[in-house]
Amino acid sequence: MKKRILLLGFNKSQIILLNKKFGKNIFLTSLKDFNKANALISFKRYEFEKIINNNLISKFSCLEWIHLPGAGIENYLFFKELNKTKFTNGKIIQGNQVADHAIALLLSLTRKISFISKYGQDKPFDFRPIELNNKRALIVGFGGIGKCIADRAYGFGLKLDAISYEFDHKNRIIENFYLLENLNEAVSKADVIFISAPLTNKTENLFNSKIFKKMKKNSILINISRGKIVCNDSLIKALNEKKLLGVGLDVTYPETLNKNHKLHKMDNVIITPHIAGISQNFTNSTLELIIKNIN
């Protein structure tokens, strides 16, 4: 019996390409046909979220494979009962650009680029850029994206530590590995903290008031993972108490903050709208990965 794949969020040209490559009778394009599918591929995140929001998860118990386009795993946590289903996502094609964005946020803060660009010569300020050389950075989550961040941060002369479930002793640029339960100790030594861990039950609100109290004064926090990992109220309190020198966020919770939100009004906070994983090659790279996985 031929396998059938349900496609969500694909445009006409992409579907035509897949039909030419694999045959017309393989692919389904309507959610109404979910009961005929052996696998599901979502090209756009919000298409897959419709399944979650409409409580359709239980209807997909027969799926052998589910593929999502993003780098996160939190949506897969809804499928814990599907122990026979294989899961894949797009993190392999997003690591480099997410890491680039993390470093861009860091440099924007240490060089005060957005502040100077906004005010120029109109607002007097006493500022000297911060040198990254010999500062210590902690990478919370040392998966594919975390490793890409490490490669770039090392090039700026940062000393590197990492939070990881597995200690990669062959990695010579990480000086110290810590388990998640030792986060208190790890953050107390870091001048810069990158959050690249997935959102799970263990990492939701991981950066709360207790962790911020342990962080070094004038440290910098960069979050390119998921907004729910950082507690907003605790973050705002730490900023108001001058605990943090600056914060760079590509992700927030909720995903789009109200324009009058306190974080938008702080000169030492940079927020971008969850764009770290996007590049000019993203669409083509995503389609290439999907074709590879189908094969």
Backbone as CSV, one residue per row, in Angstrom:
resi,resn,N_x,N_y,N_z,CA_x,CA_y,CA_z,C_x,C_y,C_z
1,MET,0.846,-1.207,0.000,0.000,0.000,0.000,0.878,1.252,0.000
2,LYS,0.587,2.201,-0.890,1.378,3.414,-1.029,1.156,4.346,0.164
3,LYS,2.267,4.940,0.640,2.183,5.890,1.746,1.606,7.207,1.246
4,ARG,0.808,7.869,2.072,0.215,9.167,1.734,0.715,10.203,2.729
5,ILE,1.043,11.376,2.196,1.595,12.457,3.014,0.690,13.676,2.925
6,LEU,0.257,14.177,4.081,-0.565,15.379,4.146,0.343,16.602,4.213
7,LEU,0.166,17.529,3.271,0.969,18.749,3.205,0.158,19.931,3.722
8,LEU,0.739,20.694,4.641,0.092,21.897,5.171,0.985,23.107,4.926
9,GLY,0.406,24.201,4.411,1.155,25.441,4.253,2.042,25.513,3.024
10,PHE,1.896,24.606,2.091,2.681,24.625,0.855,1.951,25.464,-0.199
11,ASN,2.712,26.203,-1.039,2.075,26.920,-2.137,1.968,26.017,-3.366
12,LYS,1.289,26.496,-4.397,1.009,25.667,-5.575,2.279,25.197,-6.273
13,SER,3.248,26.101,-6.414,4.480,25.731,-7.122,5.259,24.660,-6.362
14,GLN,5.233,24.728,-5.035,5.917,23.713,-4.231,5.229,22.355,-4.362
15,ILE,3.900,22.364,-4.371,3.146,21.111,-4.519,3.382,20.501,-5.902
16,ILE,3.418,21.353,-6.940,3.692,20.867,-8.299,5.069,20.219,-8.362
17,LEU,6.051,20.862,-7.736,7.412,20.314,-7.713,7.450,18.946,-7.035
18,LEU,6.768,18.825,-5.899,6.750,17.552,-5.177,6.013,16.471,-5.972
19,ASN,4.935,16.860,-6.643,4.197,15.894,-7.463,5.052,15.369,-8.610
20,LYS,5.835,16.267,-9.224,6.710,15.847,-10.317,7.801,14.910,-9.821
21,LYS,8.255,15.177,-8.615,9.377,14.405,-8.080,8.948,13.047,-7.531
22,PHE,7.771,13.002,-6.898,7.370,11.780,-6.199,6.084,11.138,-6.736
23,GLY,5.344,11.863,-7.565,4.091,11.315,-8.076,2.879,11.981,-7.451
24,LYS,1.807,12.144,-8.233,0.628,12.889,-7.786,-0.177,12.175,-6.714
25,ASN,-0.104,10.879,-6.672,-0.977,10.121,-5.770,-0.434,9.981,-4.346
26,ILE,0.687,10.611,-4.074,1.295,10.498,-2.743,0.766,11.570,-1.794
27,PHE,0.530,12.775,-2.315,0.294,13.923,-1.445,-1.179,14.302,-1.316
28,LEU,-1.548,14.656,-0.086,-2.865,15.195,0.241,-2.674,16.647,0.655
29,THR,-3.627,17.502,0.347,-3.433,18.929,0.626,-4.549,19.551,1.454
30,SER,-5.482,18.752,1.907,-6.580,19.269,2.731,-6.579,18.582,4.088
31,LEU,-6.749,19.374,5.128,-6.789,18.821,6.478,-7.945,17.833,6.640
32,LYS,-8.944,17.947,5.787,-10.082,17.026,5.841,-9.666,15.585,5.515
33,ASP,-8.507,15.448,4.850,-8.039,14.118,4.443,-7.054,13.506,5.433
34,PHE,-7.007,14.055,6.666,-6.009,13.586,7.629,-6.115,12.087,7.891
35,ASN,-7.333,11.535,7.795,-7.522,10.112,8.103,-6.937,9.193,7.028
36,LYS,-6.547,9.766,5.888,-5.932,8.978,4.819,-4.405,9.049,4.864
37,ALA,-3.871,9.892,5.744,-2.433,10.179,5.726,-1.630,9.239,6.617
38,ASN,-0.421,8.921,6.147,0.563,8.184,6.946,1.591,9.124,7.561
39,ALA,1.678,10.332,6.987,2.656,11.311,7.464,2.100,12.712,7.268
40,LEU,2.660,13.669,8.022,2.233,15.059,7.931,3.466,15.946,7.863
41,ILE,3.470,16.864,6.891,4.551,17.840,6.776,3.937,19.231,6.772
42,SER,4.357,20.069,7.701,3.871,21.443,7.758,4.990,22.382,7.332
43,PHE,4.727,23.192,6.302,5.741,24.127,5.814,5.755,25.406,6.639
44,LYS,4.614,25.714,7.267,4.497,26.927,8.066,4.002,26.569,9.460
45,ARG,4.601,27.192,10.451,4.310,26.859,11.840,2.845,27.067,12.194
46,TYR,2.267,28.174,11.737,0.890,28.480,12.150,-0.114,27.484,11.585
47,GLU,0.228,26.832,10.464,-0.668,25.811,9.924,-0.754,24.622,10.875
48,PHE,0.391,24.251,11.430,0.409,23.130,12.361,-0.289,23.493,13.663
49,GLU,-0.171,24.758,14.071,-0.798,25.191,15.317,-2.322,25.125,15.245
50,LYS,-2.875,25.147,14.034,-4.325,24.975,13.889,-4.754,23.605,14.402
51,ILE,-3.910,22.603,14.183,-4.209,21.249,14.641,-4.289,21.211,16.160
52,ILE,-3.328,21.878,16.800,-3.300,21.921,18.263,-4.495,22.704,18.798
53,ASN,-4.735,23.876,18.212,-5.812,24.739,18.701,-7.196,24.131,18.507
54,ASN,-7.337,23.265,17.513,-8.636,22.637,17.237,-8.757,21.239,17.835
55,ASN,-7.796,20.896,18.712,-7.831,19.609,19.427,-7.927,18.402,18.484
56,LEU,-7.142,18.453,17.416,-7.163,17.369,16.435,-6.045,16.352,16.645
57,ILE,-5.249,16.544,17.691,-4.066,15.715,17.887,-4.406,14.234,17.961
58,SER,-5.449,13.897,18.707,-5.794,12.484,18.898,-6.137,11.787,17.587
59,LYS,-6.550,12.552,16.588,-6.929,11.974,15.296,-5.705,11.582,14.464
60,PHE,-4.504,11.973,14.928,-3.296,11.697,14.162,-2.488,10.550,14.760
61,SER,-3.133,9.715,15.530,-2.427,8.632,16.217,-1.833,7.602,15.265
62,CYS,-2.310,7.558,14.026,-1.804,6.569,13.061,-0.639,7.098,12.226
63,LEU,-0.259,8.342,12.430,0.827,8.909,11.636,2.160,8.259,11.983
64,GLU,2.936,7.964,10.962,4.255,7.376,11.157,5.340,8.441,11.264
65,TRP,5.033,9.651,10.729,6.058,10.699,10.690,5.393,12.067,10.681
66,ILE,5.941,13.007,11.475,5.494,14.397,11.474,6.722,15.289,11.336
67,HIS,6.657,16.244,10.401,7.758,17.195,10.210,7.239,18.621,10.372
68,LEU,7.949,19.414,11.191,7.631,20.827,11.386,8.782,21.678,10.876
69,PRO,8.500,22.922,10.447,9.541,23.732,9.821,10.500,24.413,10.789
70,GLY,10.069,24.672,12.017,10.882,25.445,12.948,11.959,24.639,13.640
71,ALA,12.681,25.324,14.543,13.754,24.666,15.287,13.299,24.193,16.660
72,GLY,12.141,24.652,17.127,11.671,24.294,18.464,11.037,22.922,18.519
73,ILE,10.896,22.413,19.743,10.284,21.091,19.927,9.015,21.160,20.768
74,GLU,8.619,22.370,21.209,7.523,22.447,22.177,6.208,21.906,21.620
75,ASN,5.957,22.098,20.322,4.708,21.569,19.765,4.676,20.049,19.752
76,TYR,5.835,19.418,19.727,5.884,17.958,19.751,5.507,17.402,21.121
77,LEU,5.579,18.235,22.144,5.228,17.762,23.484,3.744,17.408,23.575
78,PHE,2.944,17.942,22.647,1.522,17.592,22.612,1.310,16.156,22.132
79,PHE,2.369,15.576,21.545,2.246,14.248,20.939,2.970,13.181,21.755
80,LYS,3.079,13.389,23.047,3.833,12.453,23.890,3.298,11.033,23.799
81,GLU,1.986,10.908,23.555,1.393,9.570,23.520,1.670,8.840,22.205
82,LEU,2.185,9.560,21.200,2.448,8.932,19.899,3.858,8.348,19.889
83,ASN,4.061,7.281,20.648,5.415,6.747,20.815,5.923,5.972,19.609
84,LYS,5.070,5.753,18.607,5.513,5.052,17.403,5.743,6.012,16.234
85,THR,5.544,7.303,16.490,5.679,8.310,15.439,7.081,8.913,15.447
86,LYS,7.655,9.082,14.254,8.946,9.752,14.130,8.701,11.247,13.954
87,PHE,9.558,12.052,14.597,9.413,13.496,14.530,10.694,14.122,13.986
88,THR,10.545,15.068,13.075,11.689,15.829,12.566,11.301,17.301,12.513
89,ASN,12.320,18.177,12.450,12.040,19.607,12.304,13.161,20.277,11.515
90,GLY,13.121,21.621,11.471,14.037,22.352,10.610,15.242,22.952,11.292
91,LYS,15.606,22.454,12.474,16.701,23.108,13.201,18.033,23.011,12.470
92,ILE,18.215,21.967,11.655,19.488,21.776,10.967,19.761,22.896,9.963
93,ILE,18.712,23.553,9.472,18.913,24.623,8.489,18.828,26.013,9.114
94,GLN,18.593,26.095,10.416,18.442,27.402,11.054,19.589,27.768,11.988
95,GLY,20.455,26.819,12.282,21.491,27.054,13.276,22.367,28.253,12.989
96,ASN,22.860,28.360,11.769,23.795,29.434,11.439,23.160,30.809,11.533
97,GLN,21.958,30.963,10.947,21.352,32.291,10.975,20.860,32.683,12.367
98,VAL,20.399,31.721,13.160,19.991,32.032,14.536,21.208,32.473,15.350
99,ALA,22.321,31.782,15.151,23.555,32.153,15.854,24.037,33.529,15.418
100,ASP,23.958,33.819,14.127,24.324,35.153,13.632,23.484,36.223,14.324
101,HIS,22.198,35.950,14.454,21.284,36.922,15.064,21.605,37.114,16.546
102,ALA,21.949,36.031,17.221,22.313,36.129,18.638,23.522,37.039,18.824
103,ILE,24.522,36.870,17.972,25.719,37.714,18.055,25.386,39.152,17.668
104,ALA,24.501,39.325,16.687,24.094,40.674,16.289,23.419,41.405,17.446
105,LEU,22.558,40.711,18.170,21.919,41.316,19.341,22.954,41.698,20.391
106,LEU,23.913,40.805,20.607,24.961,41.077,21.594,25.769,42.316,21.209
107,LEU,26.201,42.387,19.964,27.010,43.523,19.520,26.205,44.821,19.537
108,SER,24.924,44.736,19.228,24.079,45.932,19.285,24.018,46.498,20.695
109,LEU,24.063,45.600,21.684,24.035,46.036,23.082,25.393,46.528,23.551
110,THR,26.443,45.784,23.254,27.769,46.169,23.753,28.300,47.418,23.060
111,ARG,27.856,47.666,21.828,28.277,48.865,21.097,27.213,49.966,21.140
112,LYS,26.094,49.695,21.817,24.986,50.663,21.951,24.500,51.159,20.583
113,ILE,24.465,50.269,19.614,24.167,50.670,18.242,22.759,51.246,18.104
114,SER,21.763,50.553,18.654,20.387,51.039,18.488,20.172,52.358,19.228
115,PHE,20.796,52.506,20.398,20.665,53.733,21.190,21.273,54.915,20.440
116,ILE,22.496,54.715,19.924,23.189,55.788,19.213,22.467,56.116,17.910
117,SER,21.977,55.075,17.227,21.248,55.300,15.980,19.970,56.091,16.227
118,LYS,19.322,55.832,17.354,18.057,56.493,17.671,18.258,57.948,18.070
119,TYR,19.274,58.185,18.918,19.434,59.522,19.481,20.552,60.329,18.829
120,GLY,21.536,59.648,18.235,22.636,60.349,17.580,23.287,61.357,18.502
121,GLN,23.435,62.559,18.011,24.059,63.629,18.792,23.044,64.439,19.600
122,ASP,21.776,64.035,19.515,20.733,64.827,20.174,20.637,64.586,21.674
123,LYS,21.183,63.462,22.123,21.066,63.118,23.539,22.460,62.831,24.099
124,PRO,22.932,63.663,25.016,24.268,63.432,25.579,24.328,62.141,26.386
125,PHE,25.413,61.422,26.233,25.579,60.196,27.009,27.062,59.937,27.212
126,ASP,27.360,59.305,28.324,28.734,58.936,28.646,28.843,57.430,28.473
127,PHE,29.366,57.014,27.354,29.389,55.585,27.055,30.684,55.190,26.379
128,ARG,31.226,54.072,26.836,32.365,53.455,26.175,31.968,52.034,25.815
129,PRO,32.149,51.642,24.557,31.777,50.282,24.151,32.446,49.225,25.020
130,ILE,31.767,48.122,25.178,32.259,47.022,26.012,33.051,46.044,25.163
131,GLU,34.244,45.720,25.600,35.056,44.730,24.899,34.607,43.329,25.291
132,LEU,34.444,42.473,24.301,34.035,41.098,24.566,35.217,40.192,24.878
133,ASN,36.384,40.566,24.432,37.559,39.726,24.639,37.785,39.426,26.122
134,ASN,37.910,38.143,26.439,38.143,37.646,27.806,36.923,37.730,28.724
135,LYS,35.782,38.167,28.211,34.548,38.052,28.979,34.093,36.585,28.941
136,ARG,33.273,36.207,29.907,32.804,34.811,29.962,31.338,34.732,29.542
137,ALA,31.056,33.830,28.613,29.691,33.634,28.127,29.199,32.242,28.492
138,LEU,27.938,32.168,28.854,27.286,30.889,29.152,26.234,30.623,28.081
139,ILE,26.310,29.451,27.473,25.325,29.042,26.472,24.397,28.025,27.116
140,VAL,23.152,28.421,27.328,22.175,27.549,27.987,21.434,26.764,26.908
141,GLY,21.860,25.529,26.707,21.319,24.701,25.635,22.358,24.522,24.554
142,PHE,23.077,23.398,24.609,24.218,23.210,23.709,23.894,22.185,22.622
143,GLY,22.757,22.424,21.949,22.415,21.610,20.788,23.026,22.214,19.540
144,GLY,22.374,21.991,18.396,22.915,22.490,17.135,23.073,23.996,17.112
145,ILE,22.055,24.732,17.565,22.123,26.191,17.577,23.134,26.672,18.604
146,GLY,23.156,26.042,19.772,24.126,26.413,20.803,25.557,26.265,20.323
147,LYS,25.828,25.206,19.584,27.179,24.984,19.044,27.545,26.054,18.019
148,CYS,26.569,26.464,17.204,26.821,27.531,16.231,27.112,28.858,16.934
149,ILE,26.400,29.128,18.025,26.677,30.334,18.812,28.083,30.271,19.385
150,ALA,28.460,29.110,19.902,29.788,28.940,20.494,30.885,29.235,19.482
151,ASP,30.741,28.730,18.273,31.752,28.967,17.237,31.944,30.454,16.981
152,ARG,30.863,31.195,16.938,30.956,32.628,16.663,31.464,33.396,17.876
153,ALA,30.954,33.062,19.050,31.370,33.766,20.267,32.860,33.576,20.542
154,TYR,33.348,32.390,20.259,34.772,32.093,20.464,35.638,33.003,19.599
155,GLY,35.157,33.322,18.421,35.898,34.198,17.522,36.029,35.616,18.044
156,PHE,35.165,36.007,18.966,35.243,37.336,19.576,36.063,37.332,20.868
157,GLY,36.672,36.200,21.168,37.523,36.123,22.352,36.797,35.825,23.640
158,LEU,35.542,35.421,23.559,34.787,35.086,24.764,35.214,33.726,25.306
159,LYS,35.314,33.631,26.623,35.520,32.341,27.278,34.149,31.693,27.430
160,LEU,34.062,30.408,27.140,32.750,29.791,27.000,32.472,28.680,27.999
161,ASP,31.272,28.728,28.584,30.710,27.637,29.381,29.385,27.237,28.734
162,ALA,28.886,26.054,29.071,27.634,25.597,28.468,26.822,24.757,29.440
163,ILE,25.509,24.916,29.353,24.563,24.033,30.038,24.127,22.970,29.040
164,SER,24.319,21.704,29.399,23.996,20.638,28.456,23.641,19.366,29.204
165,TYR,22.786,18.554,28.584,22.465,17.248,29.160,23.614,16.270,28.943
166,GLU,24.413,16.527,27.916,25.553,15.672,27.616,26.809,16.524,27.545
167,PHE,27.874,16.064,28.176,29.129,16.796,28.172,29.972,16.349,26.986
168,ASP,30.242,17.284,26.092,31.048,16.993,24.909,32.506,17.302,25.233
169,HIS,33.211,16.320,25.753,34.587,16.552,26.198,35.551,16.752,25.031
170,LYS,35.109,16.429,23.825,35.954,16.648,22.650,35.882,18.095,22.174
171,ASN,34.903,18.842,22.676,34.754,20.241,22.293,35.751,21.087,23.077
172,ARG,36.740,21.589,22.399,37.849,22.273,23.067,37.591,23.752,23.330
173,ILE,36.513,24.304,22.789,36.283,25.728,23.022,35.383,25.974,24.230
174,ILE,34.747,24.926,24.749,33.949,25.057,25.973,34.824,24.707,27.167
175,GLU,34.999,25.664,28.068,35.864,25.435,29.229,35.168,24.615,30.308
176,ASN,33.884,24.885,30.524,33.153,24.196,31.594,31.758,23.803,31.124
177,PHE,31.401,22.548,31.362,30.039,22.081,31.123,29.298,21.976,32.457
178,TYR,28.018,22.376,32.451,27.175,22.282,33.638,25.880,21.559,33.280
179,LEU,25.325,20.861,34.251,23.980,20.326,34.108,22.972,21.434,34.408
180,LEU,21.740,21.255,33.965,20.717,22.275,34.168,20.501,22.577,35.645
181,GLU,20.628,21.559,36.489,20.421,21.786,37.924,21.519,22.642,38.558
182,ASN,22.597,22.870,37.822,23.684,23.727,38.307,23.659,25.102,37.653
183,LEU,22.501,25.502,37.146,22.379,26.794,36.472,22.736,27.947,37.395
184,ASN,22.348,27.851,38.672,22.671,28.909,39.640,24.155,29.234,39.651
185,GLU,24.966,28.192,39.716,26.417,28.374,39.745,26.923,28.936,38.425
186,ALA,26.399,28.409,37.328,26.894,28.803,36.007,26.614,30.275,35.699
187,VAL,25.402,30.756,36.003,25.058,32.145,35.670,25.831,33.137,36.532
188,SER,26.249,32.716,37.710,26.960,33.625,38.615,28.338,34.007,38.089
189,LYS,28.836,33.252,37.111,30.172,33.499,36.559,30.135,34.157,35.185
190,ALA,28.941,34.297,34.616,28.828,34.706,33.212,28.601,36.207,33.047
191,ASP,29.333,36.783,32.100,29.101,38.174,31.702,28.015,38.258,30.633
192,VAL,27.925,37.201,29.838,26.925,37.116,28.768,26.238,35.758,28.858
193,ILE,24.921,35.749,28.724,24.173,34.485,28.747,23.329,34.389,27.482
194,PHE,23.551,33.326,26.731,22.739,33.027,25.550,21.750,31.920,25.906
195,ILE,20.478,32.132,25.642,19.478,31.080,25.844,19.168,30.438,24.498
196,SER,19.558,29.176,24.353,19.286,28.438,23.115,18.701,27.065,23.422
197,ALA,18.198,26.896,24.637,17.585,25.625,25.044,16.164,25.531,24.501
198,PRO,15.670,24.329,24.270,14.282,24.171,23.829,13.312,24.466,24.968
199,LEU,12.090,24.812,24.617,11.049,25.014,25.622,10.454,23.669,26.010
200,THR,10.629,23.302,27.270,10.072,22.062,27.812,9.491,22.370,29.187
201,ASN,8.971,21.364,29.838,8.461,21.553,31.204,9.567,22.001,32.150
202,LYS,10.807,21.581,31.867,11.929,21.931,32.736,12.460,23.336,32.475
203,THR,12.261,23.856,31.270,12.832,25.168,30.951,11.813,26.304,30.967
204,GLU,10.526,25.998,31.048,9.532,27.068,31.117,9.738,27.884,32.389
205,ASN,9.844,29.214,32.235,10.124,30.136,33.346,11.417,29.776,34.071
206,LEU,12.360,29.204,33.340,13.655,28.844,33.926,14.371,30.077,34.463
207,PHE,14.304,31.169,33.699,14.935,32.411,34.144,13.903,33.226,34.914
208,ASN,13.894,32.968,36.221,12.960,33.621,37.133,13.738,34.487,38.112
209,SER,13.066,35.002,39.122,13.712,35.924,40.067,14.904,35.289,40.778
210,LYS,14.816,33.987,41.073,15.925,33.305,41.751,17.180,33.292,40.893
211,ILE,17.003,33.038,39.597,18.150,32.996,38.691,18.712,34.391,38.467
212,PHE,17.835,35.382,38.292,18.325,36.745,38.078,19.120,37.250,39.280
213,LYS,18.736,36.838,40.475,19.486,37.237,41.672,20.885,36.640,41.685
214,LYS,21.048,35.474,41.061,22.348,34.802,41.026,23.263,35.350,39.931
215,MET,22.691,36.040,38.963,23.485,36.528,37.835,24.413,37.661,38.248
216,LYS,25.530,37.770,37.538,26.489,38.843,37.800,25.844,40.195,37.502
217,LYS,26.216,41.195,38.269,25.747,42.547,37.985,26.336,43.002,36.654
218,ASN,25.528,43.685,35.875,25.920,44.187,34.555,26.149,43.075,33.530
219,SER,25.490,41.957,33.725,25.564,40.899,32.719,24.559,41.187,31.601
220,ILE,24.716,40.469,30.502,23.866,40.650,29.323,23.139,39.345,29.037
221,LEU,21.842,39.441,28.755,21.032,38.259,28.461,20.541,38.315,27.019
222,ILE,20.759,37.235,26.278,20.295,37.112,24.899,19.393,35.881,24.803
223,ASN,18.162,36.065,24.347,17.239,34.933,24.193,16.806,34.801,22.738
224,ILE,17.245,33.716,22.094,16.842,33.444,20.711,16.097,32.111,20.644
225,SER,15.581,31.656,21.773,14.905,30.361,21.831,13.388,30.533,21.878
226,ARG,12.830,30.595,23.073,11.393,30.766,23.248,11.131,31.732,24.401
227,GLY,10.110,32.579,24.223,9.816,33.609,25.206,9.439,33.080,26.566
228,LYS,8.770,31.923,26.609,8.302,31.372,27.882,9.434,30.924,28.798
229,ILE,10.650,30.832,28.290,11.774,30.418,29.131,12.134,31.523,30.123
230,VAL,11.801,32.754,29.794,12.103,33.903,30.654,10.807,34.463,31.234
231,CYS,10.786,34.631,32.540,9.637,35.237,33.216,9.711,36.758,33.038
232,ASN,8.741,37.330,32.350,8.766,38.761,32.050,8.853,39.632,33.295
233,ASP,8.042,39.344,34.295,8.029,40.167,35.508,9.389,40.159,36.192
234,SER,10.011,38.987,36.246,11.332,38.879,36.873,12.382,39.616,36.057
235,LEU,12.257,39.550,34.736,13.197,40.245,33.854,13.089,41.752,34.028
236,ILE,11.877,42.259,34.045,11.662,43.701,34.209,12.191,44.175,35.561
237,LYS,11.965,43.383,36.594,12.468,43.736,37.923,13.988,43.798,37.932
238,ALA,14.628,42.821,37.289,16.094,42.799,37.233,16.630,44.009,36.472
239,LEU,15.936,44.412,35.420,16.349,45.593,34.660,16.156,46.866,35.477
240,ASN,15.037,46.977,36.167,14.775,48.158,36.991,15.774,48.285,38.131
241,GLU,16.234,47.153,38.631,17.212,47.152,39.721,18.644,47.270,39.213
242,LYS,18.815,47.526,37.919,20.138,47.698,37.293,21.004,46.452,37.423
243,LYS,20.360,45.310,37.513,21.100,44.051,37.601,21.716,43.691,36.253
244,LEU,20.994,44.011,35.179,21.432,43.650,33.837,21.909,44.881,33.075
245,LEU,22.986,44.704,32.338,23.475,45.787,31.491,22.602,45.942,30.254
246,GLY,22.133,44.814,29.741,21.296,44.866,28.555,20.651,43.525,28.269
247,VAL,19.607,43.561,27.455,18.870,42.347,27.096,18.539,42.383,25.611
248,GLY,18.806,41.272,24.928,18.438,41.129,23.524,17.456,39.984,23.375
249,LEU,16.273,40.272,22.841,15.213,39.267,22.739,14.739,39.130,21.295
250,ASP,14.878,37.946,20.743,14.218,37.678,19.464,12.862,37.034,19.702
251,VAL,12.629,36.605,20.928,11.379,35.940,21.295,10.855,36.531,22.598
252,THR,9.538,36.617,22.690,8.890,37.102,23.907,7.646,36.254,24.153
253,TYR,7.085,36.404,25.345,5.782,35.802,25.618,4.896,36.863,26.256
254,PRO,3.773,37.189,25.614,3.289,36.607,24.356,4.196,36.961,23.183
255,GLU,3.958,36.297,22.048,4.839,36.431,20.891,4.977,37.880,20.442
256,THR,3.891,38.635,20.488,3.952,40.060,20.165,3.542,40.852,21.395
257,LEU,4.481,41.600,21.947,4.178,42.404,23.125,3.402,43.651,22.721
258,ASN,2.529,44.099,23.602,1.834,45.360,23.398,2.857,46.473,23.188
259,LYS,2.571,47.399,22.293,3.538,48.456,21.973,3.865,49.321,23.182
260,ASN,3.003,49.305,24.185,3.242,50.078,25.407,3.863,49.235,26.517
261,HIS,4.259,48.020,26.182,4.874,47.142,27.180,6.154,47.780,27.723
262,LYS,6.422,47.555,28.997,7.577,48.170,29.661,8.893,47.850,28.964
263,LEU,9.019,46.639,28.435,10.276,46.256,27.788,10.557,47.101,26.552
264,HIS,9.512,47.556,25.870,9.698,48.390,24.681,10.211,49.783,25.034
265,LYS,10.039,50.180,26.277,10.396,51.539,26.682,11.797,51.633,27.286
266,MET,12.510,50.524,27.343,13.839,50.507,27.960,14.923,50.601,26.888
267,ASP,15.840,51.563,27.060,16.882,51.787,26.064,17.911,50.662,26.004
268,ASN,18.002,49.881,27.056,18.983,48.787,27.065,18.343,47.435,26.742
269,VAL,17.174,47.478,26.109,16.496,46.256,25.659,16.258,46.347,24.156
270,ILE,16.681,45.320,23.439,16.444,45.234,21.997,15.519,44.052,21.735
271,ILE,14.444,44.287,21.011,13.480,43.223,20.706,13.303,43.116,19.195
272,THR,13.474,41.918,18.679,13.175,41.648,17.274,12.044,40.617,17.214
273,PRO,11.240,40.633,16.156,9.992,39.843,16.134,10.151,38.394,15.663
274,HIS,10.940,37.617,16.395,11.112,36.182,16.115,11.536,35.964,14.658
275,ILE,12.652,36.596,14.283,13.131,36.513,12.903,14.510,35.875,12.801
276,ALA,15.045,35.391,13.914,16.422,34.897,13.920,16.647,33.749,12.945
277,GLY,15.639,32.917,12.738,15.816,31.749,11.881,15.585,32.009,10.411
278,ILE,15.246,33.249,10.059,14.899,33.561,8.674,16.125,34.059,7.913
279,SER,16.233,33.642,6.669,17.273,34.155,5.780,16.738,34.143,4.357
280,GLN,17.515,34.690,3.420,17.056,34.725,2.031,16.959,33.328,1.430
281,ASN,17.624,32.362,2.055,17.603,30.989,1.552,16.640,30.082,2.319
282,PHE,15.898,30.654,3.268,15.114,29.822,4.178,14.092,28.947,3.453
283,THR,13.329,29.536,2.531,12.277,28.771,1.851,12.864,27.623,1.040
284,ASN,13.909,27.924,0.264,14.536,26.875,-0.547,15.170,25.798,0.323
285,SER,15.826,26.221,1.399,16.483,25.253,2.286,15.458,24.351,2.970
286,THR,14.317,24.944,3.349,13.259,24.154,3.980,12.720,23.100,3.020
287,LEU,12.482,23.504,1.778,11.964,22.558,0.788,12.984,21.460,0.485
288,GLU,14.254,21.824,0.398,15.305,20.830,0.150,15.370,19.805,1.280
289,LEU,15.234,20.276,2.517,15.259,19.364,3.660,14.051,18.427,3.631
290,ILE,12.893,18.958,3.291,11.683,18.130,3.218,11.835,17.043,2.158
291,ILE,12.361,17.406,0.996,12.583,16.420,-0.073,13.560,15.345,0.385
292,LYS,14.607,15.776,1.059,15.591,14.818,1.579,14.938,13.864,2.576
293,ASN,14.107,14.396,3.455,13.449,13.560,4.460,12.427,12.605,3.839
294,ILE,11.719,13.069,2.812,10.773,12.181,2.129,11.526,11.009,1.498
295,ASN,12.642,11.318,0.868,13.474,10.257,0.272,13.941,9.258,1.319
